Amino acid sequence: MRLHHTHLPKLDEAGFIEWNPNSKTITRGLRFDEIAPLIELIIANRDELPAGWP
């Protein structure tokens, strides 16, 4: 539930995503390119992340 009540609203407010809780859709926000390298790094190293890490 933290995802819907905390994380998504904050990412939306910061402009990284555009989140519509009514239609349950998430799209890239105007500032998404700023965090894209971090997301790519996480995906590339997902096997090395601690167990249970989201």
N, CA, C, O and CB atoms as a CASP TS submission, in Angstrom:
PFRMAT TS
TARGET T0000
AUTHOR 0000-0000-0000
METHOD Language model
MODEL 1
PARENT N/A
ATOM      1  N   MET     1       0.804  -1.206   0.000  1.00  0.00           N
ATOM      2  CA  MET     1       0.000   0.000   0.000  1.00  0.00           C
ATOM      3  C   MET     1       0.852   1.278   0.000  1.00  0.00           C
ATOM      4  O   MET     1       0.401   2.332  -0.448  1.00  0.00           O
ATOM      5  CB  MET     1      -0.917  -0.006   1.197  1.00  0.00           C
ATOM      6  N   ARG     2       2.086   1.171   0.507  1.00  0.00           N
ATOM      7  CA  ARG     2       2.945   2.366   0.492  1.00  0.00           C
ATOM      8  C   ARG     2       3.184   2.847  -0.931  1.00  0.00           C
ATOM      9  O   ARG     2       3.362   4.041  -1.174  1.00  0.00           O
ATOM     10  CB  ARG     2       4.290   2.074   1.179  1.00  0.00           C
ATOM     11  N   LEU     3       3.186   1.904  -1.866  1.00  0.00           N
ATOM     12  CA  LEU     3       3.397   2.272  -3.260  1.00  0.00           C
ATOM     13  C   LEU     3       2.326   3.266  -3.708  1.00  0.00           C
ATOM     14  O   LEU     3       2.635   4.299  -4.300  1.00  0.00           O
ATOM     15  CB  LEU     3       3.386   1.018  -4.162  1.00  0.00           C
ATOM     16  N   HIS     4       1.071   2.945  -3.420  1.00  0.00           N
ATOM     17  CA  HIS     4      -0.042   3.784  -3.875  1.00  0.00           C
ATOM     18  C   HIS     4      -0.246   5.033  -3.034  1.00  0.00           C
ATOM     19  O   HIS     4      -0.718   6.050  -3.544  1.00  0.00           O
ATOM     20  CB  HIS     4      -1.306   2.985  -3.878  1.00  0.00           C
ATOM     21  N   HIS     5       0.094   4.975  -1.783  1.00  0.00           N
ATOM     22  CA  HIS     5      -0.182   6.098  -0.893  1.00  0.00           C
ATOM     23  C   HIS     5       1.017   7.009  -0.676  1.00  0.00           C
ATOM     24  O   HIS     5       0.855   8.156  -0.258  1.00  0.00           O
ATOM     25  CB  HIS     5      -0.658   5.587   0.427  1.00  0.00           C
ATOM     26  N   THR     6       2.208   6.518  -0.952  1.00  0.00           N
ATOM     27  CA  THR     6       3.410   7.310  -0.687  1.00  0.00           C
ATOM     28  C   THR     6       4.279   7.486  -1.924  1.00  0.00           C
ATOM     29  O   THR     6       4.500   8.608  -2.380  1.00  0.00           O
ATOM     30  CB  THR     6       4.221   6.664   0.409  1.00  0.00           C
ATOM     31  N   HIS     7       4.770   6.379  -2.464  1.00  0.00           N
ATOM     32  CA  HIS     7       5.783   6.443  -3.520  1.00  0.00           C
ATOM     33  C   HIS     7       5.256   7.011  -4.833  1.00  0.00           C
ATOM     34  O   HIS     7       5.859   7.930  -5.387  1.00  0.00           O
ATOM     35  CB  HIS     7       6.342   5.074  -3.765  1.00  0.00           C
ATOM     36  N   LEU     8       4.165   6.493  -5.332  1.00  0.00           N
ATOM     37  CA  LEU     8       3.646   6.983  -6.609  1.00  0.00           C
ATOM     38  C   LEU     8       3.248   8.456  -6.547  1.00  0.00           C
ATOM     39  O   LEU     8       3.574   9.206  -7.467  1.00  0.00           O
ATOM     40  CB  LEU     8       2.453   6.149  -7.036  1.00  0.00           C
ATOM     41  N   PRO     9       2.556   8.895  -5.497  1.00  0.00           N
ATOM     42  CA  PRO     9       2.245  10.324  -5.432  1.00  0.00           C
ATOM     43  C   PRO     9       3.498  11.213  -5.408  1.00  0.00           C
ATOM     44  O   PRO     9       3.507  12.281  -6.019  1.00  0.00           O
ATOM     45  CB  PRO     9       1.405  10.604  -4.205  1.00  0.00           C
ATOM     46  N   LYS    10       4.543  10.780  -4.711  1.00  0.00           N
ATOM     47  CA  LYS    10       5.772  11.576  -4.652  1.00  0.00           C
ATOM     48  C   LYS    10       6.473  11.616  -6.006  1.00  0.00           C
ATOM     49  O   LYS    10       6.957  12.668  -6.422  1.00  0.00           O
ATOM     50  CB  LYS    10       6.720  11.014  -3.590  1.00  0.00           C
ATOM     51  N   LEU    11       6.532  10.476  -6.695  1.00  0.00           N
ATOM     52  CA  LEU    11       7.145  10.443  -8.024  1.00  0.00           C
ATOM     53  C   LEU    11       6.356  11.301  -9.008  1.00  0.00           C
ATOM     54  O   LEU    11       6.937  11.967  -9.865  1.00  0.00           O
ATOM     55  CB  LEU    11       7.237   8.998  -8.539  1.00  0.00           C
ATOM     56  N   ASP    12       5.043  11.282  -8.882  1.00  0.00           N
ATOM     57  CA  ASP    12       4.179  12.103  -9.727  1.00  0.00           C
ATOM     58  C   ASP    12       4.402  13.589  -9.433  1.00  0.00           C
ATOM     59  O   ASP    12       4.542  14.399 -10.349  1.00  0.00           O
ATOM     60  CB  ASP    12       2.695  11.728  -9.513  1.00  0.00           C
ATOM     61  N   GLU    13       4.432  13.930  -8.163  1.00  0.00           N
ATOM     62  CA  GLU    13       4.633  15.325  -7.760  1.00  0.00           C
ATOM     63  C   GLU    13       5.980  15.863  -8.246  1.00  0.00           C
ATOM     64  O   GLU    13       6.096  17.035  -8.606  1.00  0.00           O
ATOM     65  CB  GLU    13       4.541  15.453  -6.236  1.00  0.00           C
ATOM     66  N   ALA    14       6.986  15.003  -8.253  1.00  0.00           N
ATOM     67  CA  ALA    14       8.326  15.414  -8.696  1.00  0.00           C
ATOM     68  C   ALA    14       8.433  15.482 -10.219  1.00  0.00           C
ATOM     69  O   ALA    14       9.408  16.015 -10.748  1.00  0.00           O
ATOM     70  CB  ALA    14       9.375  14.450  -8.151  1.00  0.00           C
ATOM     71  N   GLY    15       7.443  14.948 -10.922  1.00  0.00           N
ATOM     72  CA  GLY    15       7.447  15.008 -12.375  1.00  0.00           C
ATOM     73  C   GLY    15       8.155  13.848 -13.050  1.00  0.00           C
ATOM     74  O   GLY    15       8.357  13.871 -14.264  1.00  0.00           O
ATOM     75  N   PHE    16       8.541  12.818 -12.274  1.00  0.00           N
ATOM     76  CA  PHE    16       9.213  11.666 -12.858  1.00  0.00           C
ATOM     77  C   PHE    16       8.233  10.737 -13.577  1.00  0.00           C
ATOM     78  O   PHE    16       8.581  10.099 -14.570  1.00  0.00           O
ATOM     79  CB  PHE    16       9.957  10.898 -11.780  1.00  0.00           C
ATOM     80  N   ILE    17       7.012  10.673 -13.065  1.00  0.00           N
ATOM     81  CA  ILE    17       5.955   9.877 -13.681  1.00  0.00           C
ATOM     82  C   ILE    17       4.679  10.707 -13.703  1.00  0.00           C
ATOM     83  O   ILE    17       4.567  11.732 -13.030  1.00  0.00           O
ATOM     84  CB  ILE    17       5.737   8.533 -12.915  1.00  0.00           C
ATOM     85  N   GLU    18       3.730  10.241 -14.486  1.00  0.00           N
ATOM     86  CA  GLU    18       2.365  10.762 -14.421  1.00  0.00           C
ATOM     87  C   GLU    18       1.511   9.579 -14.019  1.00  0.00           C
ATOM     88  O   GLU    18       1.431   8.583 -14.738  1.00  0.00           O
ATOM     89  CB  GLU    18       1.884  11.411 -15.801  1.00  0.00           C
ATOM     90  N   TRP    19       0.874   9.692 -12.867  1.00  0.00           N
ATOM     91  CA  TRP    19       0.116   8.593 -12.290  1.00  0.00           C
ATOM     92  C   TRP    19      -1.343   8.971 -12.192  1.00  0.00           C
ATOM     93  O   TRP    19      -1.687  10.043 -11.694  1.00  0.00           O
ATOM     94  CB  TRP    19       0.664   8.212 -10.914  1.00  0.00           C
ATOM     95  N   ASN    20      -2.204   8.082 -12.673  1.00  0.00           N
ATOM     96  CA  ASN    20      -3.639   8.282 -12.567  1.00  0.00           C
ATOM     97  C   ASN    20      -4.198   7.138 -11.723  1.00  0.00           C
ATOM     98  O   ASN    20      -4.369   6.023 -12.215  1.00  0.00           O
ATOM     99  CB  ASN    20      -4.322   8.343 -13.984  1.00  0.00           C
ATOM    100  N   PRO    21      -4.482   7.421 -10.446  1.00  0.00           N
ATOM    101  CA  PRO    21      -4.975   6.344  -9.579  1.00  0.00           C
ATOM    102  C   PRO    21      -6.346   5.810  -9.994  1.00  0.00           C
ATOM    103  O   PRO    21      -6.681   4.665  -9.691  1.00  0.00           O
ATOM    104  CB  PRO    21      -5.044   6.833  -8.156  1.00  0.00           C
ATOM    105  N   ASN    22      -7.129   6.623 -10.677  1.00  0.00           N
ATOM    106  CA  ASN    22      -8.461   6.173 -11.093  1.00  0.00           C
ATOM    107  C   ASN    22      -8.381   5.129 -12.202  1.00  0.00           C
ATOM    108  O   ASN    22      -9.087   4.121 -12.163  1.00  0.00           O
ATOM    109  CB  ASN    22      -9.299   7.362 -11.562  1.00  0.00           C
ATOM    110  N   SER    23      -7.526   5.370 -13.185  1.00  0.00           N
ATOM    111  CA  SER    23      -7.395   4.409 -14.283  1.00  0.00           C
ATOM    112  C   SER    23      -6.258   3.418 -14.039  1.00  0.00           C
ATOM    113  O   SER    23      -6.043   2.492 -14.822  1.00  0.00           O
ATOM    114  CB  SER    23      -7.165   5.144 -15.598  1.00  0.00           C
ATOM    115  N   LYS    24      -5.531   3.634 -12.929  1.00  0.00           N
ATOM    116  CA  LYS    24      -4.406   2.772 -12.557  1.00  0.00           C
ATOM    117  C   LYS    24      -3.338   2.720 -13.653  1.00  0.00           C
ATOM    118  O   LYS    24      -2.813   1.657 -13.985  1.00  0.00           O
ATOM    119  CB  LYS    24      -4.907   1.362 -12.254  1.00  0.00           C
ATOM    120  N   THR    25      -3.033   3.900 -14.205  1.00  0.00           N
ATOM    121  CA  THR    25      -2.015   3.977 -15.245  1.00  0.00           C
ATOM    122  C   THR    25      -0.839   4.841 -14.782  1.00  0.00           C
ATOM    123  O   THR    25      -1.000   5.795 -14.020  1.00  0.00           O
ATOM    124  CB  THR    25      -2.617   4.540 -16.547  1.00  0.00           C
ATOM    125  N   ILE    26       0.332   4.476 -15.265  1.00  0.00           N
ATOM    126  CA  ILE    26       1.555   5.229 -14.990  1.00  0.00           C
ATOM    127  C   ILE    26       2.252   5.433 -16.324  1.00  0.00           C
ATOM    128  O   ILE    26       2.449   4.485 -17.084  1.00  0.00           O
ATOM    129  CB  ILE    26       2.491   4.485 -13.951  1.00  0.00           C
ATOM    130  N   THR    27       2.624   6.677 -16.602  1.00  0.00           N
ATOM    131  CA  THR    27       3.385   6.982 -17.800  1.00  0.00           C
ATOM    132  C   THR    27       4.591   7.827 -17.396  1.00  0.00           C
ATOM    133  O   THR    27       4.659   8.350 -16.284  1.00  0.00           O
ATOM    134  CB  THR    27       2.504   7.719 -18.859  1.00  0.00           C
ATOM    135  N   ARG    28       5.524   7.947 -18.309  1.00  0.00           N
ATOM    136  CA  ARG    28       6.721   8.736 -18.036  1.00  0.00           C
ATOM    137  C   ARG    28       6.353  10.210 -17.893  1.00  0.00           C
ATOM    138  O   ARG    28       5.597  10.764 -18.691  1.00  0.00           O
ATOM    139  CB  ARG    28       7.769   8.545 -19.156  1.00  0.00           C
ATOM    140  N   GLY    29       6.906  10.822 -16.861  1.00  0.00           N
ATOM    141  CA  GLY    29       6.689  12.238 -16.652  1.00  0.00           C
ATOM    142  C   GLY    29       7.732  13.061 -17.392  1.00  0.00           C
ATOM    143  O   GLY    29       8.634  12.515 -18.025  1.00  0.00           O
ATOM    144  N   LEU    30       7.601  14.370 -17.305  1.00  0.00           N
ATOM    145  CA  LEU    30       8.512  15.277 -17.999  1.00  0.00           C
ATOM    146  C   LEU    30       9.959  15.130 -17.536  1.00  0.00           C
ATOM    147  O   LEU    30      10.880  15.399 -18.308  1.00  0.00           O
ATOM    148  CB  LEU    30       8.063  16.703 -17.801  1.00  0.00           C
ATOM    149  N   ARG    31      10.173  14.711 -16.295  1.00  0.00           N
ATOM    150  CA  ARG    31      11.518  14.583 -15.742  1.00  0.00           C
ATOM    151  C   ARG    31      12.007  13.139 -15.699  1.00  0.00           C
ATOM    152  O   ARG    31      13.009  12.857 -15.043  1.00  0.00           O
ATOM    153  CB  ARG    31      11.555  15.166 -14.357  1.00  0.00           C
ATOM    154  N   PHE    32      11.324  12.215 -16.382  1.00  0.00           N
ATOM    155  CA  PHE    32      11.688  10.807 -16.330  1.00  0.00           C
ATOM    156  C   PHE    32      13.129  10.566 -16.751  1.00  0.00           C
ATOM    157  O   PHE    32      13.817   9.736 -16.156  1.00  0.00           O
ATOM    158  CB  PHE    32      10.762  10.003 -17.205  1.00  0.00           C
ATOM    159  N   ASP    33      13.591  11.278 -17.763  1.00  0.00           N
ATOM    160  CA  ASP    33      14.959  11.067 -18.271  1.00  0.00           C
ATOM    161  C   ASP    33      16.022  11.289 -17.196  1.00  0.00           C
ATOM    162  O   ASP    33      17.127  10.756 -17.302  1.00  0.00           O
ATOM    163  CB  ASP    33      15.227  11.998 -19.448  1.00  0.00           C
ATOM    164  N   GLU    34      15.707  12.059 -16.178  1.00  0.00           N
ATOM    165  CA  GLU    34      16.664  12.309 -15.086  1.00  0.00           C
ATOM    166  C   GLU    34      16.913  11.053 -14.248  1.00  0.00           C
ATOM    167  O   GLU    34      18.007  10.872 -13.713  1.00  0.00           O
ATOM    168  CB  GLU    34      16.151  13.438 -14.182  1.00  0.00           C
ATOM    169  N   ILE    35      15.918  10.200 -14.134  1.00  0.00           N
ATOM    170  CA  ILE    35      16.081   8.996 -13.311  1.00  0.00           C
ATOM    171  C   ILE    35      16.239   7.724 -14.142  1.00  0.00           C
ATOM    172  O   ILE    35      16.454   6.646 -13.587  1.00  0.00           O
ATOM    173  CB  ILE    35      14.895   8.845 -12.383  1.00  0.00           C
ATOM    174  N   ALA    36      16.137   7.837 -15.457  1.00  0.00           N
ATOM    175  CA  ALA    36      16.269   6.660 -16.328  1.00  0.00           C
ATOM    176  C   ALA    36      17.584   5.914 -16.105  1.00  0.00           C
ATOM    177  O   ALA    36      17.561   4.684 -16.047  1.00  0.00           O
ATOM    178  CB  ALA    36      16.165   7.080 -17.789  1.00  0.00           C
ATOM    179  N   PRO    37      18.749   6.600 -15.975  1.00  0.00           N
ATOM    180  CA  PRO    37      19.993   5.852 -15.736  1.00  0.00           C
ATOM    181  C   PRO    37      19.964   5.037 -14.442  1.00  0.00           C
ATOM    182  O   PRO    37      20.522   3.941 -14.393  1.00  0.00           O
ATOM    183  CB  PRO    37      21.165   6.810 -15.696  1.00  0.00           C
ATOM    184  N   LEU    38      19.331   5.550 -13.415  1.00  0.00           N
ATOM    185  CA  LEU    38      19.222   4.817 -12.158  1.00  0.00           C
ATOM    186  C   LEU    38      18.360   3.575 -12.336  1.00  0.00           C
ATOM    187  O   LEU    38      18.707   2.503 -11.840  1.00  0.00           O
ATOM    188  CB  LEU    38      18.640   5.715 -11.059  1.00  0.00           C
ATOM    189  N   ILE    39      17.262   3.707 -13.026  1.00  0.00           N
ATOM    190  CA  ILE    39      16.385   2.567 -13.267  1.00  0.00           C
ATOM    191  C   ILE    39      17.115   1.508 -14.091  1.00  0.00           C
ATOM    192  O   ILE    39      17.016   0.316 -13.801  1.00  0.00           O
ATOM    193  CB  ILE    39      15.094   3.017 -13.985  1.00  0.00           C
ATOM    194  N   GLU    40      17.843   1.942 -15.112  1.00  0.00           N
ATOM    195  CA  GLU    40      18.610   0.999 -15.933  1.00  0.00           C
ATOM    196  C   GLU    40      19.667   0.274 -15.099  1.00  0.00           C
ATOM    197  O   GLU    40      19.890  -0.922 -15.290  1.00  0.00           O
ATOM    198  CB  GLU    40      19.280   1.735 -17.107  1.00  0.00           C
ATOM    199  N   LEU    41      20.312   0.977 -14.186  1.00  0.00           N
ATOM    200  CA  LEU    41      21.319   0.378 -13.310  1.00  0.00           C
ATOM    201  C   LEU    41      20.692  -0.668 -12.390  1.00  0.00           C
ATOM    202  O   LEU    41      21.253  -1.747 -12.200  1.00  0.00           O
ATOM    203  CB  LEU    41      22.018   1.463 -12.476  1.00  0.00           C
ATOM    204  N   ILE    42      19.558  -0.357 -11.834  1.00  0.00           N
ATOM    205  CA  ILE    42      18.856  -1.296 -10.954  1.00  0.00           C
ATOM    206  C   ILE    42      18.463  -2.553 -11.731  1.00  0.00           C
ATOM    207  O   ILE    42      18.653  -3.669 -11.247  1.00  0.00           O
ATOM    208  CB  ILE    42      17.600  -0.629 -10.332  1.00  0.00           C
ATOM    209  N   ILE    43      17.921  -2.377 -12.922  1.00  0.00           N
ATOM    210  CA  ILE    43      17.505  -3.523 -13.735  1.00  0.00           C
ATOM    211  C   ILE    43      18.713  -4.377 -14.108  1.00  0.00           C
ATOM    212  O   ILE    43      18.654  -5.604 -14.039  1.00  0.00           O
ATOM    213  CB  ILE    43      16.772  -3.049 -15.008  1.00  0.00           C
ATOM    214  N   ALA    44      19.799  -3.735 -14.500  1.00  0.00           N
ATOM    215  CA  ALA    44      20.993  -4.462 -14.921  1.00  0.00           C
ATOM    216  C   ALA    44      21.631  -5.254 -13.779  1.00  0.00           C
ATOM    217  O   ALA    44      22.319  -6.247 -14.018  1.00  0.00           O
ATOM    218  CB  ALA    44      22.004  -3.496 -15.497  1.00  0.00           C
ATOM    219  N   ASN    45      21.403  -4.815 -12.543  1.00  0.00           N
ATOM    220  CA  ASN    45      22.032  -5.455 -11.385  1.00  0.00           C
ATOM    221  C   ASN    45      21.030  -6.080 -10.429  1.00  0.00           C
ATOM    222  O   ASN    45      21.337  -6.280  -9.254  1.00  0.00           O
ATOM    223  CB  ASN    45      22.865  -4.455 -10.642  1.00  0.00           C
ATOM    224  N   ARG    46      19.854  -6.387 -10.912  1.00  0.00           N
ATOM    225  CA  ARG    46      18.789  -6.890 -10.024  1.00  0.00           C
ATOM    226  C   ARG    46      19.178  -8.175  -9.300  1.00  0.00           C
ATOM    227  O   ARG    46      18.698  -8.424  -8.194  1.00  0.00           O
ATOM    228  CB  ARG    46      17.521  -7.131 -10.823  1.00  0.00           C
ATOM    229  N   ASP    47      20.035  -8.991  -9.900  1.00  0.00           N
ATOM    230  CA  ASP    47      20.453 -10.240  -9.249  1.00  0.00           C
ATOM    231  C   ASP    47      21.376  -9.993  -8.058  1.00  0.00           C
ATOM    232  O   ASP    47      21.578 -10.887  -7.236  1.00  0.00           O
ATOM    233  CB  ASP    47      21.151 -11.142 -10.255  1.00  0.00           C
ATOM    234  N   GLU    48      21.927  -8.808  -7.963  1.00  0.00           N
ATOM    235  CA  GLU    48      22.837  -8.480  -6.882  1.00  0.00           C
ATOM    236  C   GLU    48      22.180  -7.694  -5.748  1.00  0.00           C
ATOM    237  O   GLU    48      22.829  -7.377  -4.751  1.00  0.00           O
ATOM    238  CB  GLU    48      23.987  -7.702  -7.423  1.00  0.00           C
ATOM    239  N   LEU    49      20.915  -7.387  -5.898  1.00  0.00           N
ATOM    240  CA  LEU    49      20.190  -6.643  -4.874  1.00  0.00           C
ATOM    241  C   LEU    49      19.877  -7.574  -3.700  1.00  0.00           C
ATOM    242  O   LEU    49      19.758  -8.786  -3.879  1.00  0.00           O
ATOM    243  CB  LEU    49      18.883  -6.027  -5.456  1.00  0.00           C
ATOM    244  N   PRO    50      19.746  -7.008  -2.508  1.00  0.00           N
ATOM    245  CA  PRO    50      19.425  -7.834  -1.338  1.00  0.00           C
ATOM    246  C   PRO    50      18.093  -8.580  -1.515  1.00  0.00           C
ATOM    247  O   PRO    50      17.184  -8.092  -2.185  1.00  0.00           O
ATOM    248  CB  PRO    50      19.369  -6.959  -0.078  1.00  0.00           C
ATOM    249  N   ALA    51      17.996  -9.740  -0.917  1.00  0.00           N
ATOM    250  CA  ALA    51      16.759 -10.529  -0.970  1.00  0.00           C
ATOM    251  C   ALA    51      15.607  -9.708  -0.403  1.00  0.00           C
ATOM    252  O   ALA    51      15.748  -9.047   0.625  1.00  0.00           O
ATOM    253  CB  ALA    51      16.915 -11.865  -0.184  1.00  0.00           C
ATOM    254  N   GLY    52      14.489  -9.759  -1.073  1.00  0.00           N
ATOM    255  CA  GLY    52      13.314  -9.027  -0.618  1.00  0.00           C
ATOM    256  C   GLY    52      13.278  -7.568  -1.015  1.00  0.00           C
ATOM    257  O   GLY    52      12.332  -6.849  -0.693  1.00  0.00           O
ATOM    258  N   TRP    53      14.327  -7.127  -1.726  1.00  0.00           N
ATOM    259  CA  TRP    53      14.338  -5.730  -2.158  1.00  0.00           C
ATOM    260  C   TRP    53      13.336  -5.572  -3.275  1.00  0.00           C
ATOM    261  O   TRP    53      13.302  -6.377  -4.206  1.00  0.00           O
ATOM    262  CB  TRP    53      15.756  -5.281  -2.617  1.00  0.00           C
ATOM    263  N   PRO    54      12.523  -4.543  -3.187  1.00  0.00           N
ATOM    264  CA  PRO    54      11.444  -4.405  -4.189  1.00  0.00           C
ATOM    265  C   PRO    54      11.890  -4.343  -5.589  1.00  0.00           C
ATOM    266  O   PRO    54      11.064  -4.228  -6.495  1.00  0.00           O
ATOM    267  CB  PRO    54      10.667  -3.221  -3.927  1.00  0.00           C
TER
END
